């Protein structure tokens, strides 16, 4: 699989580190109950289809990327820097 880094171009997946699903957001303040933190840390969906993921280009520009990848075909629809990306919104 090759990931199209917006800074470096298409690179082999071995240059990247996979963090995981990009959708979970850390509960803040008083909402950070034990149950909310348990869900944030451990509970994940197992989507079938396009999914937003966080990837780190460790052997390249060292940028965090939001990659929209189809989980069945591994076709990558988009890869954008996380600073300009929002989970669930097509880039
Ligand atoms: Zn890069």
PDB file of the backbone (N, CA, C, O) and the ligand in Angstrom, with CONECT records:
HET     ZN  A 101       1
ATOM      1  N   UNK A   1       0.848  -1.178   0.000  1.00  0.00           N
ATOM      2  CA  UNK A   1       0.000   0.000   0.000  1.00  0.00           C
ATOM      3  C   UNK A   1       0.892   1.240   0.000  1.00  0.00           C
ATOM      4  O   UNK A   1       1.916   1.280   0.683  1.00  0.00           O
ATOM      5  N   UNK A   2       0.493   2.247  -0.771  1.00  0.00           N
ATOM      6  CA  UNK A   2       1.224   3.507  -0.819  1.00  0.00           C
ATOM      7  C   UNK A   2       0.293   4.615  -0.341  1.00  0.00           C
ATOM      8  O   UNK A   2      -0.887   4.653  -0.692  1.00  0.00           O
ATOM      9  N   UNK A   3       0.844   5.509   0.460  1.00  0.00           N
ATOM     10  CA  UNK A   3       0.065   6.620   1.003  1.00  0.00           C
ATOM     11  C   UNK A   3       0.551   7.905   0.344  1.00  0.00           C
ATOM     12  O   UNK A   3       1.747   8.197   0.356  1.00  0.00           O
ATOM     13  N   UNK A   4      -0.377   8.678  -0.234  1.00  0.00           N
ATOM     14  CA  UNK A   4       0.018   9.929  -0.904  1.00  0.00           C
ATOM     15  C   UNK A   4       0.209  11.058   0.104  1.00  0.00           C
ATOM     16  O   UNK A   4      -0.728  11.799   0.403  1.00  0.00           O
ATOM     17  N   UNK A   5       1.417  11.182   0.619  1.00  0.00           N
ATOM     18  CA  UNK A   5       1.711  12.249   1.569  1.00  0.00           C
ATOM     19  C   UNK A   5       1.628  13.593   0.832  1.00  0.00           C
ATOM     20  O   UNK A   5       2.223  13.740  -0.236  1.00  0.00           O
ATOM     21  N   UNK A   6       0.910  14.563   1.377  1.00  0.00           N
ATOM     22  CA  UNK A   6       0.789  15.860   0.693  1.00  0.00           C
ATOM     23  C   UNK A   6       2.123  16.615   0.625  1.00  0.00           C
ATOM     24  O   UNK A   6       2.264  17.542  -0.173  1.00  0.00           O
ATOM     25  N   UNK A   7       3.089  16.232   1.442  1.00  0.00           N
ATOM     26  CA  UNK A   7       4.394  16.907   1.441  1.00  0.00           C
ATOM     27  C   UNK A   7       5.441  16.161   0.619  1.00  0.00           C
ATOM     28  O   UNK A   7       6.282  16.785  -0.029  1.00  0.00           O
ATOM     29  N   UNK A   8       5.395  14.818   0.644  1.00  0.00           N
ATOM     30  CA  UNK A   8       6.466  14.001   0.061  1.00  0.00           C
ATOM     31  C   UNK A   8       6.045  13.235  -1.190  1.00  0.00           C
ATOM     32  O   UNK A   8       6.900  12.696  -1.892  1.00  0.00           O
ATOM     33  N   UNK A   9       4.754  13.176  -1.480  1.00  0.00           N
ATOM     34  CA  UNK A   9       4.285  12.369  -2.603  1.00  0.00           C
ATOM     35  C   UNK A   9       3.926  10.967  -2.133  1.00  0.00           C
ATOM     36  O   UNK A   9       3.902  10.703  -0.931  1.00  0.00           O
ATOM     37  N   UNK A  10       3.645  10.064  -3.076  1.00  0.00           N
ATOM     38  CA  UNK A  10       3.244   8.703  -2.741  1.00  0.00           C
ATOM     39  C   UNK A  10       4.436   7.942  -2.170  1.00  0.00           C
ATOM     40  O   UNK A  10       5.485   7.837  -2.805  1.00  0.00           O
ATOM     41  N   UNK A  11       4.260   7.414  -0.966  1.00  0.00           N
ATOM     42  CA  UNK A  11       5.332   6.683  -0.274  1.00  0.00           C
ATOM     43  C   UNK A  11       4.803   5.350   0.234  1.00  0.00           C
ATOM     44  O   UNK A  11       3.605   5.182   0.462  1.00  0.00           O
ATOM     45  N   UNK A  12       5.732   4.399   0.408  1.00  0.00           N
ATOM     46  CA  UNK A  12       5.371   3.079   0.888  1.00  0.00           C
ATOM     47  C   UNK A  12       4.848   3.167   2.326  1.00  0.00           C
ATOM     48  O   UNK A  12       5.307   3.995   3.113  1.00  0.00           O
ATOM     49  N   UNK A  13       3.896   2.316   2.654  1.00  0.00           N
ATOM     50  CA  UNK A  13       3.268   2.335   3.973  1.00  0.00           C
ATOM     51  C   UNK A  13       4.285   2.080   5.093  1.00  0.00           C
ATOM     52  O   UNK A  13       4.051   2.481   6.233  1.00  0.00           O
ATOM     53  N   UNK A  14       5.398   1.425   4.788  1.00  0.00           N
ATOM     54  CA  UNK A  14       6.405   1.130   5.820  1.00  0.00           C
ATOM     55  C   UNK A  14       7.063   2.401   6.367  1.00  0.00           C
ATOM     56  O   UNK A  14       7.695   2.365   7.422  1.00  0.00           O
ATOM     57  N   UNK A  15       6.917   3.524   5.653  1.00  0.00           N
ATOM     58  CA  UNK A  15       7.466   4.782   6.153  1.00  0.00           C
ATOM     59  C   UNK A  15       6.554   5.426   7.194  1.00  0.00           C
ATOM     60  O   UNK A  15       6.937   6.404   7.836  1.00  0.00           O
ATOM     61  N   UNK A  16       5.355   4.885   7.360  1.00  0.00           N
ATOM     62  CA  UNK A  16       4.342   5.504   8.211  1.00  0.00           C
ATOM     63  C   UNK A  16       4.075   4.668   9.459  1.00  0.00           C
ATOM     64  O   UNK A  16       4.309   3.460   9.480  1.00  0.00           O
ATOM     65  N   UNK A  17       3.585   5.334  10.485  1.00  0.00           N
ATOM     66  CA  UNK A  17       3.116   4.678  11.695  1.00  0.00           C
ATOM     67  C   UNK A  17       1.622   4.932  11.805  1.00  0.00           C
ATOM     68  O   UNK A  17       1.157   6.066  11.693  1.00  0.00           O
ATOM     69  N   UNK A  18       0.879   3.850  12.027  1.00  0.00           N
ATOM     70  CA  UNK A  18      -0.574   3.932  12.134  1.00  0.00           C
ATOM     71  C   UNK A  18      -0.966   4.218  13.574  1.00  0.00           C
ATOM     72  O   UNK A  18      -0.573   3.482  14.480  1.00  0.00           O
ATOM     73  N   UNK A  19      -1.736   5.275  13.797  1.00  0.00           N
ATOM     74  CA  UNK A  19      -2.218   5.569  15.143  1.00  0.00           C
ATOM     75  C   UNK A  19      -3.576   4.949  15.381  1.00  0.00           C
ATOM     76  O   UNK A  19      -3.811   4.341  16.425  1.00  0.00           O
ATOM     77  N   UNK A  20      -4.491   5.101  14.401  1.00  0.00           N
ATOM     78  CA  UNK A  20      -5.809   4.511  14.575  1.00  0.00           C
ATOM     79  C   UNK A  20      -6.901   5.395  14.024  1.00  0.00           C
ATOM     80  O   UNK A  20      -6.664   6.312  13.238  1.00  0.00           O
ATOM     81  N   UNK A  21      -8.111   5.086  14.464  1.00  0.00           N
ATOM     82  CA  UNK A  21      -9.295   5.819  14.038  1.00  0.00           C
ATOM     83  C   UNK A  21      -9.169   7.284  14.437  1.00  0.00           C
ATOM     84  O   UNK A  21      -8.722   7.598  15.541  1.00  0.00           O
ATOM     85  N   UNK A  22      -9.564   8.178  13.532  1.00  0.00           N
ATOM     86  CA  UNK A  22      -9.422   9.617  13.792  1.00  0.00           C
ATOM     87  C   UNK A  22     -10.636  10.223  14.481  1.00  0.00           C
ATOM     88  O   UNK A  22     -10.608  11.394  14.861  1.00  0.00           O
ATOM     89  N   UNK A  23     -11.703   9.444  14.649  1.00  0.00           N
ATOM     90  CA  UNK A  23     -12.941  10.034  15.171  1.00  0.00           C
ATOM     91  C   UNK A  23     -12.992  10.243  16.691  1.00  0.00           C
ATOM     92  O   UNK A  23     -13.518  11.266  17.132  1.00  0.00           O
ATOM     93  N   UNK A  24     -12.471   9.321  17.508  1.00  0.00           N
ATOM     94  CA  UNK A  24     -12.628   9.522  18.964  1.00  0.00           C
ATOM     95  C   UNK A  24     -11.988  10.820  19.440  1.00  0.00           C
ATOM     96  O   UNK A  24     -10.874  11.172  19.051  1.00  0.00           O
ATOM     97  N   UNK A  25     -12.730  11.520  20.297  1.00  0.00           N
ATOM     98  CA  UNK A  25     -12.232  12.759  20.893  1.00  0.00           C
ATOM     99  C   UNK A  25     -12.180  12.583  22.396  1.00  0.00           C
ATOM    100  O   UNK A  25     -13.108  12.040  22.996  1.00  0.00           O
ATOM    101  N   UNK A  26     -11.096  13.039  23.009  1.00  0.00           N
ATOM    102  CA  UNK A  26     -10.925  12.902  24.458  1.00  0.00           C
ATOM    103  C   UNK A  26     -11.976  13.723  25.189  1.00  0.00           C
ATOM    104  O   UNK A  26     -12.150  14.908  24.904  1.00  0.00           O
ATOM    105  N   UNK A  27     -12.683  13.094  26.140  1.00  0.00           N
ATOM    106  CA  UNK A  27     -13.653  13.844  26.937  1.00  0.00           C
ATOM    107  C   UNK A  27     -12.943  14.932  27.743  1.00  0.00           C
ATOM    108  O   UNK A  27     -11.832  14.732  28.234  1.00  0.00           O
ATOM    109  N   UNK A  28     -13.593  16.070  27.869  1.00  0.00           N
ATOM    110  CA  UNK A  28     -12.972  17.199  28.566  1.00  0.00           C
ATOM    111  C   UNK A  28     -13.682  17.495  29.880  1.00  0.00           C
ATOM    112  O   UNK A  28     -14.864  17.199  30.051  1.00  0.00           O
ATOM    113  N   UNK A  29     -12.938  18.080  30.792  1.00  0.00           N
ATOM    114  CA  UNK A  29     -13.486  18.594  32.034  1.00  0.00           C
ATOM    115  C   UNK A  29     -14.307  17.592  32.796  1.00  0.00           C
ATOM    116  O   UNK A  29     -13.904  16.443  32.976  1.00  0.00           O
ATOM    117  N   UNK A  30     -15.476  18.041  33.249  1.00  0.00           N
ATOM    118  CA  UNK A  30     -16.331  17.210  34.084  1.00  0.00           C
ATOM    119  C   UNK A  30     -16.969  16.064  33.315  1.00  0.00           C
ATOM    120  O   UNK A  30     -17.505  15.135  33.921  1.00  0.00           O
ATOM    121  N   UNK A  31     -16.918  16.117  31.988  1.00  0.00           N
ATOM    122  CA  UNK A  31     -17.450  15.018  31.191  1.00  0.00           C
ATOM    123  C   UNK A  31     -16.526  13.803  31.204  1.00  0.00           C
ATOM    124  O   UNK A  31     -16.920  12.728  30.751  1.00  0.00           O
ATOM    125  N   UNK A  32     -15.317  13.954  31.709  1.00  0.00           N
ATOM    126  CA  UNK A  32     -14.346  12.872  31.702  1.00  0.00           C
ATOM    127  C   UNK A  32     -14.614  11.888  32.835  1.00  0.00           C
ATOM    128  O   UNK A  32     -13.780  11.693  33.719  1.00  0.00           O
ATOM    129  N   UNK A  33     -15.778  11.280  32.793  1.00  0.00           N
ATOM    130  CA  UNK A  33     -16.112  10.257  33.782  1.00  0.00           C
ATOM    131  C   UNK A  33     -15.338   8.988  33.464  1.00  0.00           C
ATOM    132  O   UNK A  33     -14.747   8.857  32.393  1.00  0.00           O
ATOM    133  N   UNK A  34     -15.349   8.077  34.390  1.00  0.00           N
ATOM    134  CA  UNK A  34     -14.655   6.808  34.167  1.00  0.00           C
ATOM    135  C   UNK A  34     -15.219   6.091  32.951  1.00  0.00           C
ATOM    136  O   UNK A  34     -14.463   5.546  32.147  1.00  0.00           O
ATOM    137  N   UNK A  35     -16.535   6.084  32.808  1.00  0.00           N
ATOM    138  CA  UNK A  35     -17.163   5.401  31.676  1.00  0.00           C
ATOM    139  C   UNK A  35     -16.801   6.084  30.353  1.00  0.00           C
ATOM    140  O   UNK A  35     -16.548   5.416  29.350  1.00  0.00           O
ATOM    141  N   UNK A  36     -16.780   7.430  30.363  1.00  0.00           N
ATOM    142  CA  UNK A  36     -16.428   8.158  29.135  1.00  0.00           C
ATOM    143  C   UNK A  36     -14.978   7.892  28.755  1.00  0.00           C
ATOM    144  O   UNK A  36     -14.674   7.726  27.574  1.00  0.00           O
ATOM    145  N   UNK A  37     -14.079   7.847  29.735  1.00  0.00           N
ATOM    146  CA  UNK A  37     -12.667   7.575  29.447  1.00  0.00           C
ATOM    147  C   UNK A  37     -12.470   6.131  28.980  1.00  0.00           C
ATOM    148  O   UNK A  37     -11.659   5.869  28.092  1.00  0.00           O
ATOM    149  N   UNK A  38     -13.213   5.198  29.580  1.00  0.00           N
ATOM    150  CA  UNK A  38     -13.129   3.797  29.158  1.00  0.00           C
ATOM    151  C   UNK A  38     -13.499   3.685  27.687  1.00  0.00           C
ATOM    152  O   UNK A  38     -12.813   3.015  26.915  1.00  0.00           O
ATOM    153  N   UNK A  39     -14.591   4.348  27.302  1.00  0.00           N
ATOM    154  CA  UNK A  39     -15.030   4.296  25.904  1.00  0.00           C
ATOM    155  C   UNK A  39     -14.007   4.968  24.988  1.00  0.00           C
ATOM    156  O   UNK A  39     -13.722   4.464  23.902  1.00  0.00           O
ATOM    157  N   UNK A  40     -13.457   6.104  25.420  1.00  0.00           N
ATOM    158  CA  UNK A  40     -12.474   6.826  24.609  1.00  0.00           C
ATOM    159  C   UNK A  40     -11.213   5.988  24.376  1.00  0.00           C
ATOM    160  O   UNK A  40     -10.654   5.995  23.279  1.00  0.00           O
ATOM    161  N   UNK A  41     -10.773   5.276  25.397  1.00  0.00           N
ATOM    162  CA  UNK A  41      -9.509   4.541  25.308  1.00  0.00           C
ATOM    163  C   UNK A  41      -9.668   3.189  24.618  1.00  0.00           C
ATOM    164  O   UNK A  41      -8.804   2.794  23.835  1.00  0.00           O
ATOM    165  N   UNK A  42     -10.764   2.470  24.897  1.00  0.00           N
ATOM    166  CA  UNK A  42     -10.852   1.080  24.464  1.00  0.00           C
ATOM    167  C   UNK A  42     -11.892   0.765  23.401  1.00  0.00           C
ATOM    168  O   UNK A  42     -11.698  -0.177  22.632  1.00  0.00           O
ATOM    169  N   UNK A  43     -12.972   1.503  23.326  1.00  0.00           N
ATOM    170  CA  UNK A  43     -14.070   1.109  22.440  1.00  0.00           C
ATOM    171  C   UNK A  43     -13.864   1.708  21.057  1.00  0.00           C
ATOM    172  O   UNK A  43     -13.757   2.925  20.903  1.00  0.00           O
ATOM    173  N   UNK A  44     -13.810   0.843  20.061  1.00  0.00           N
ATOM    174  CA  UNK A  44     -13.620   1.286  18.681  1.00  0.00           C
ATOM    175  C   UNK A  44     -14.631   0.597  17.771  1.00  0.00           C
ATOM    176  O   UNK A  44     -15.037  -0.540  18.011  1.00  0.00           O
ATOM    177  N   UNK A  45     -15.027   1.312  16.722  1.00  0.00           N
ATOM    178  CA  UNK A  45     -15.848   0.719  15.683  1.00  0.00           C
ATOM    179  C   UNK A  45     -14.947  -0.125  14.789  1.00  0.00           C
ATOM    180  O   UNK A  45     -13.728   0.042  14.782  1.00  0.00           O
ATOM    181  N   UNK A  46     -15.551  -1.017  14.048  1.00  0.00           N
ATOM    182  CA  UNK A  46     -14.819  -1.798  13.052  1.00  0.00           C
ATOM    183  C   UNK A  46     -15.516  -1.559  11.720  1.00  0.00           C
ATOM    184  O   UNK A  46     -16.221  -2.436  11.219  1.00  0.00           O
ATOM    185  N   UNK A  47     -15.319  -0.359  11.136  1.00  0.00           N
ATOM    186  CA  UNK A  47     -16.112   0.027   9.975  1.00  0.00           C
ATOM    187  C   UNK A  47     -15.747  -0.768   8.724  1.00  0.00           C
ATOM    188  O   UNK A  47     -14.617  -1.224   8.544  1.00  0.00           O
ATOM    189  N   UNK A  48     -16.753  -0.909   7.876  1.00  0.00           N
ATOM    190  CA  UNK A  48     -16.567  -1.546   6.575  1.00  0.00           C
ATOM    191  C   UNK A  48     -16.853  -0.480   5.539  1.00  0.00           C
ATOM    192  O   UNK A  48     -18.010  -0.152   5.274  1.00  0.00           O
ATOM    193  N   UNK A  49     -15.793   0.060   4.954  1.00  0.00           N
ATOM    194  CA  UNK A  49     -15.949   1.132   3.988  1.00  0.00           C
ATOM    195  C   UNK A  49     -14.956   2.237   4.276  1.00  0.00           C
ATOM    196  O   UNK A  49     -13.952   2.009   4.950  1.00  0.00           O
ATOM    197  N   UNK A  50     -15.226   3.441   3.770  1.00  0.00           N
ATOM    198  CA  UNK A  50     -14.305   4.557   3.990  1.00  0.00           C
ATOM    199  C   UNK A  50     -14.190   4.896   5.476  1.00  0.00           C
ATOM    200  O   UNK A  50     -15.194   4.957   6.186  1.00  0.00           O
ATOM    201  N   UNK A  51     -12.968   5.114   5.935  1.00  0.00           N
ATOM    202  CA  UNK A  51     -12.733   5.414   7.339  1.00  0.00           C
ATOM    203  C   UNK A  51     -11.592   6.426   7.450  1.00  0.00           C
ATOM    204  O   UNK A  51     -10.584   6.315   6.753  1.00  0.00           O
ATOM    205  N   UNK A  52     -11.761   7.418   8.337  1.00  0.00           N
ATOM    206  CA  UNK A  52     -10.703   8.397   8.582  1.00  0.00           C
ATOM    207  C   UNK A  52      -9.737   7.846   9.618  1.00  0.00           C
ATOM    208  O   UNK A  52     -10.147   7.409  10.693  1.00  0.00           O
ATOM    209  N   UNK A  53      -8.447   7.870   9.284  1.00  0.00           N
ATOM    210  CA  UNK A  53      -7.420   7.319  10.163  1.00  0.00           C
ATOM    211  C   UNK A  53      -6.288   8.321  10.319  1.00  0.00           C
ATOM    212  O   UNK A  53      -6.070   9.180   9.464  1.00  0.00           O
ATOM    213  N   UNK A  54      -5.570   8.190  11.433  1.00  0.00           N
ATOM    214  CA  UNK A  54      -4.395   9.036  11.668  1.00  0.00           C
ATOM    215  C   UNK A  54      -3.141   8.224  11.374  1.00  0.00           C
ATOM    216  O   UNK A  54      -2.967   7.111  11.871  1.00  0.00           O
ATOM    217  N   UNK A  55      -2.268   8.813  10.549  1.00  0.00           N
ATOM    218  CA  UNK A  55      -0.989   8.192  10.187  1.00  0.00           C
ATOM    219  C   UNK A  55       0.110   9.227  10.400  1.00  0.00           C
ATOM    220  O   UNK A  55      -0.081  10.419  10.158  1.00  0.00           O
ATOM    221  N   UNK A  56       1.263   8.745  10.856  1.00  0.00           N
ATOM    222  CA  UNK A  56       2.424   9.605  11.093  1.00  0.00           C
ATOM    223  C   UNK A  56       3.520   9.238  10.093  1.00  0.00           C
ATOM    224  O   UNK A  56       3.917   8.076  10.009  1.00  0.00           O
ATOM    225  N   UNK A  57       4.004  10.207   9.346  1.00  0.00           N
ATOM    226  CA  UNK A  57       5.045   9.923   8.351  1.00  0.00           C
ATOM    227  C   UNK A  57       6.412   9.965   9.040  1.00  0.00           C
ATOM    228  O   UNK A  57       7.154  10.940   8.926  1.00  0.00           O
ATOM    229  N   UNK A  58       6.722   8.886   9.755  1.00  0.00           N
ATOM    230  CA  UNK A  58       7.908   8.819  10.601  1.00  0.00           C
ATOM    231  C   UNK A  58       9.207   8.842   9.805  1.00  0.00           C
ATOM    232  O   UNK A  58      10.190   9.434  10.252  1.00  0.00           O
ATOM    233  N   UNK A  59       9.231   8.212   8.642  1.00  0.00           N
ATOM    234  CA  UNK A  59      10.468   8.144   7.851  1.00  0.00           C
ATOM    235  C   UNK A  59      10.444   9.173   6.719  1.00  0.00           C
ATOM    236  O   UNK A  59      11.116   9.004   5.701  1.00  0.00           O
ATOM    237  N   UNK A  60       9.680  10.217   6.904  1.00  0.00           N
ATOM    238  CA  UNK A  60       9.588  11.250   5.875  1.00  0.00           C
ATOM    239  C   UNK A  60       9.536  12.614   6.517  1.00  0.00           C
ATOM    240  O   UNK A  60      10.462  13.011   7.224  1.00  0.00           O
ATOM    241  N   UNK A  61       8.458  13.335   6.274  1.00  0.00           N
ATOM    242  CA  UNK A  61       8.341  14.723   6.735  1.00  0.00           C
ATOM    243  C   UNK A  61       7.923  14.835   8.200  1.00  0.00           C
ATOM    244  O   UNK A  61       7.873  15.940   8.741  1.00  0.00           O
ATOM    245  N   UNK A  62       7.622  13.714   8.846  1.00  0.00           N
ATOM    246  CA  UNK A  62       7.211  13.680  10.256  1.00  0.00           C
ATOM    247  C   UNK A  62       5.922  14.461  10.509  1.00  0.00           C
ATOM    248  O   UNK A  62       5.729  15.048  11.574  1.00  0.00           O
ATOM    249  N   UNK A  63       5.065  14.452   9.527  1.00  0.00           N
ATOM    250  CA  UNK A  63       3.763  15.112   9.662  1.00  0.00           C
ATOM    251  C   UNK A  63       2.701  14.081  10.018  1.00  0.00           C
ATOM    252  O   UNK A  63       2.764  12.923   9.605  1.00  0.00           O
ATOM    253  N   UNK A  64       1.720  14.539  10.802  1.00  0.00           N
ATOM    254  CA  UNK A  64       0.539  13.716  11.067  1.00  0.00           C
ATOM    255  C   UNK A  64      -0.445  13.942   9.938  1.00  0.00           C
ATOM    256  O   UNK A  64      -0.702  15.078   9.541  1.00  0.00           O
ATOM    257  N   UNK A  65      -0.998  12.843   9.420  1.00  0.00           N
ATOM    258  CA  UNK A  65      -1.919  12.927   8.299  1.00  0.00           C
ATOM    259  C   UNK A  65      -3.253  12.311   8.668  1.00  0.00           C
ATOM    260  O   UNK A  65      -3.326  11.343   9.425  1.00  0.00           O
ATOM    261  N   UNK A  66      -4.309  12.894   8.115  1.00  0.00           N
ATOM    262  CA  UNK A  66      -5.641  12.290   8.184  1.00  0.00           C
ATOM    263  C   UNK A  66      -5.837  11.593   6.841  1.00  0.00           C
ATOM    264  O   UNK A  66      -5.921  12.240   5.798  1.00  0.00           O
ATOM    265  N   UNK A  67      -5.908  10.278   6.885  1.00  0.00           N
ATOM    266  CA  UNK A  67      -6.017   9.478   5.671  1.00  0.00           C
ATOM    267  C   UNK A  67      -7.401   8.848   5.630  1.00  0.00           C
ATOM    268  O   UNK A  67      -7.809   8.177   6.578  1.00  0.00           O
ATOM    269  N   UNK A  68      -8.119   9.062   4.542  1.00  0.00           N
ATOM    270  CA  UNK A  68      -9.406   8.392   4.357  1.00  0.00           C
ATOM    271  C   UNK A  68      -9.156   7.153   3.507  1.00  0.00           C
ATOM    272  O   UNK A  68      -8.857   7.245   2.317  1.00  0.00           O
ATOM    273  N   UNK A  69      -9.286   5.978   4.153  1.00  0.00           N
ATOM    274  CA  UNK A  69      -8.958   4.704   3.505  1.00  0.00           C
ATOM    275  C   UNK A  69     -10.177   3.792   3.560  1.00  0.00           C
ATOM    276  O   UNK A  69     -10.860   3.699   4.580  1.00  0.00           O
ATOM    277  N   UNK A  70     -10.434   3.117   2.434  1.00  0.00           N
ATOM    278  CA  UNK A  70     -11.502   2.122   2.390  1.00  0.00           C
ATOM    279  C   UNK A  70     -10.969   0.855   3.056  1.00  0.00           C
ATOM    280  O   UNK A  70      -9.953   0.310   2.624  1.00  0.00           O
ATOM    281  N   UNK A  71     -11.642   0.385   4.098  1.00  0.00           N
ATOM    282  CA  UNK A  71     -11.103  -0.712   4.888  1.00  0.00           C
ATOM    283  C   UNK A  71     -11.169  -2.067   4.190  1.00  0.00           C
ATOM    284  O   UNK A  71     -10.506  -3.008   4.627  1.00  0.00           O
ATOM    285  N   UNK A  72     -11.945  -2.190   3.125  1.00  0.00           N
ATOM    286  CA  UNK A  72     -11.988  -3.458   2.386  1.00  0.00           C
ATOM    287  C   UNK A  72     -10.991  -3.469   1.243  1.00  0.00           C
ATOM    288  O   UNK A  72     -10.280  -4.455   1.049  1.00  0.00           O
ATOM    289  N   UNK A  73     -10.932  -2.388   0.488  1.00  0.00           N
ATOM    290  CA  UNK A  73     -10.089  -2.350  -0.712  1.00  0.00           C
ATOM    291  C   UNK A  73      -8.739  -1.687  -0.453  1.00  0.00           C
ATOM    292  O   UNK A  73      -7.827  -1.828  -1.267  1.00  0.00           O
ATOM    293  N   UNK A  74      -8.591  -0.980   0.642  1.00  0.00           N
ATOM    294  CA  UNK A  74      -7.387  -0.213   0.991  1.00  0.00           C
ATOM    295  C   UNK A  74      -7.128   0.948   0.035  1.00  0.00           C
ATOM    296  O   UNK A  74      -6.039   1.520   0.031  1.00  0.00           O
ATOM    297  N   UNK A  75      -8.129   1.296  -0.775  1.00  0.00           N
ATOM    298  CA  UNK A  75      -7.993   2.454  -1.652  1.00  0.00           C
ATOM    299  C   UNK A  75      -8.040   3.718  -0.798  1.00  0.00           C
ATOM    300  O   UNK A  75      -8.931   3.887   0.034  1.00  0.00           O
ATOM    301  N   UNK A  76      -7.070   4.598  -1.015  1.00  0.00           N
ATOM    302  CA  UNK A  76      -7.000   5.831  -0.235  1.00  0.00           C
ATOM    303  C   UNK A  76      -7.638   6.957  -1.026  1.00  0.00           C
ATOM    304  O   UNK A  76      -7.195   7.289  -2.125  1.00  0.00           O
ATOM    305  N   UNK A  77      -8.697   7.549  -0.447  1.00  0.00           N
ATOM    306  CA  UNK A  77      -9.415   8.639  -1.115  1.00  0.00           C
ATOM    307  C   UNK A  77      -8.700   9.968  -0.930  1.00  0.00           C
ATOM    308  O   UNK A  77      -8.657  10.788  -1.848  1.00  0.00           O
ATOM    309  N   UNK A  78      -8.135  10.183   0.259  1.00  0.00           N
ATOM    310  CA  UNK A  78      -7.470  11.456   0.512  1.00  0.00           C
ATOM    311  C   UNK A  78      -6.461  11.294   1.635  1.00  0.00           C
ATOM    312  O   UNK A  78      -6.573  10.393   2.465  1.00  0.00           O
ATOM    313  N   UNK A  79      -5.484  12.174   1.647  1.00  0.00           N
ATOM    314  CA  UNK A  79      -4.505  12.255   2.736  1.00  0.00           C
ATOM    315  C   UNK A  79      -4.152  13.722   2.874  1.00  0.00           C
ATOM    316  O   UNK A  79      -3.585  14.331   1.967  1.00  0.00           O
ATOM    317  N   UNK A  80      -4.501  14.284   4.035  1.00  0.00           N
ATOM    318  CA  UNK A  80      -4.270  15.712   4.270  1.00  0.00           C
ATOM    319  C   UNK A  80      -3.614  15.888   5.635  1.00  0.00           C
ATOM    320  O   UNK A  80      -3.781  15.047   6.518  1.00  0.00           O
ATOM    321  N   UNK A  81      -2.869  16.977   5.809  1.00  0.00           N
ATOM    322  CA  UNK A  81      -2.294  17.247   7.139  1.00  0.00           C
ATOM    323  C   UNK A  81      -3.405  17.381   8.176  1.00  0.00           C
ATOM    324  O   UNK A  81      -4.464  17.930   7.872  1.00  0.00           O
ATOM    325  N   UNK A  82      -3.186  16.895   9.381  1.00  0.00           N
ATOM    326  CA  UNK A  82      -4.246  16.919  10.390  1.00  0.00           C
ATOM    327  C   UNK A  82      -4.682  18.324  10.745  1.00  0.00           C
ATOM    328  O   UNK A  82      -5.826  18.522  11.155  1.00  0.00           O
ATOM    329  N   UNK A  83      -3.809  19.306  10.600  1.00  0.00           N
ATOM    330  CA  UNK A  83      -4.181  20.675  10.952  1.00  0.00           C
ATOM    331  C   UNK A  83      -5.253  21.232  10.022  1.00  0.00           C
ATOM    332  O   UNK A  83      -5.966  22.164  10.393  1.00  0.00           O
ATOM    333  N   UNK A  84      -5.376  20.675   8.821  1.00  0.00           N
ATOM    334  CA  UNK A  84      -6.382  21.171   7.890  1.00  0.00           C
ATOM    335  C   UNK A  84      -7.480  20.154   7.653  1.00  0.00           C
ATOM    336  O   UNK A  84      -8.229  20.270   6.683  1.00  0.00           O
ATOM    337  N   UNK A  85      -7.591  19.145   8.535  1.00  0.00           N
ATOM    338  CA  UNK A  85      -8.557  18.074   8.320  1.00  0.00           C
ATOM    339  C   UNK A  85      -9.556  17.995   9.467  1.00  0.00           C
ATOM    340  O   UNK A  85      -9.251  18.353  10.604  1.00  0.00           O
ATOM    341  N   UNK A  86     -10.746  17.522   9.146  1.00  0.00           N
ATOM    342  CA  UNK A  86     -11.756  17.220  10.137  1.00  0.00           C
ATOM    343  C   UNK A  86     -12.260  15.814   9.872  1.00  0.00           C
ATOM    344  O   UNK A  86     -12.567  15.471   8.731  1.00  0.00           O
ATOM    345  N   UNK A  87     -12.349  14.999  10.910  1.00  0.00           N
ATOM    346  CA  UNK A  87     -12.818  13.636  10.752  1.00  0.00           C
ATOM    347  C   UNK A  87     -14.249  13.628  10.249  1.00  0.00           C
ATOM    348  O   UNK A  87     -15.087  14.405  10.708  1.00  0.00           O
ATOM    349  N   UNK A  88     -14.519  12.745   9.305  1.00  0.00           N
ATOM    350  CA  UNK A  88     -15.868  12.588   8.779  1.00  0.00           C
ATOM    351  C   UNK A  88     -16.224  13.571   7.684  1.00  0.00           C
ATOM    352  O   UNK A  88     -17.347  13.545   7.178  1.00  0.00           O
ATOM    353  N   UNK A  89     -15.299  14.438   7.303  1.00  0.00           N
ATOM    354  CA  UNK A  89     -15.540  15.390   6.232  1.00  0.00           C
ATOM    355  C   UNK A  89     -14.566  15.094   5.105  1.00  0.00           C
ATOM    356  O   UNK A  89     -13.352  15.118   5.306  1.00  0.00           O
ATOM    357  N   UNK A  90     -15.091  14.819   3.933  1.00  0.00           N
ATOM    358  CA  UNK A  90     -14.223  14.497   2.789  1.00  0.00           C
ATOM    359  C   UNK A  90     -13.326  15.679   2.464  1.00  0.00           C
ATOM    360  O   UNK A  90     -13.768  16.827   2.446  1.00  0.00           O
ATOM    361  N   UNK A  91     -12.045  15.376   2.204  1.00  0.00           N
ATOM    362  CA  UNK A  91     -11.083  16.440   1.889  1.00  0.00           C
ATOM    363  C   UNK A  91     -11.124  16.796   0.407  1.00  0.00           C
ATOM    364  O   UNK A  91     -10.382  17.671  -0.038  1.00  0.00           O
TER     365      UNK A  91
HETATM  366 ZN    ZN A 101       5.605  13.132   4.218  1.00  0.00          ZN
END
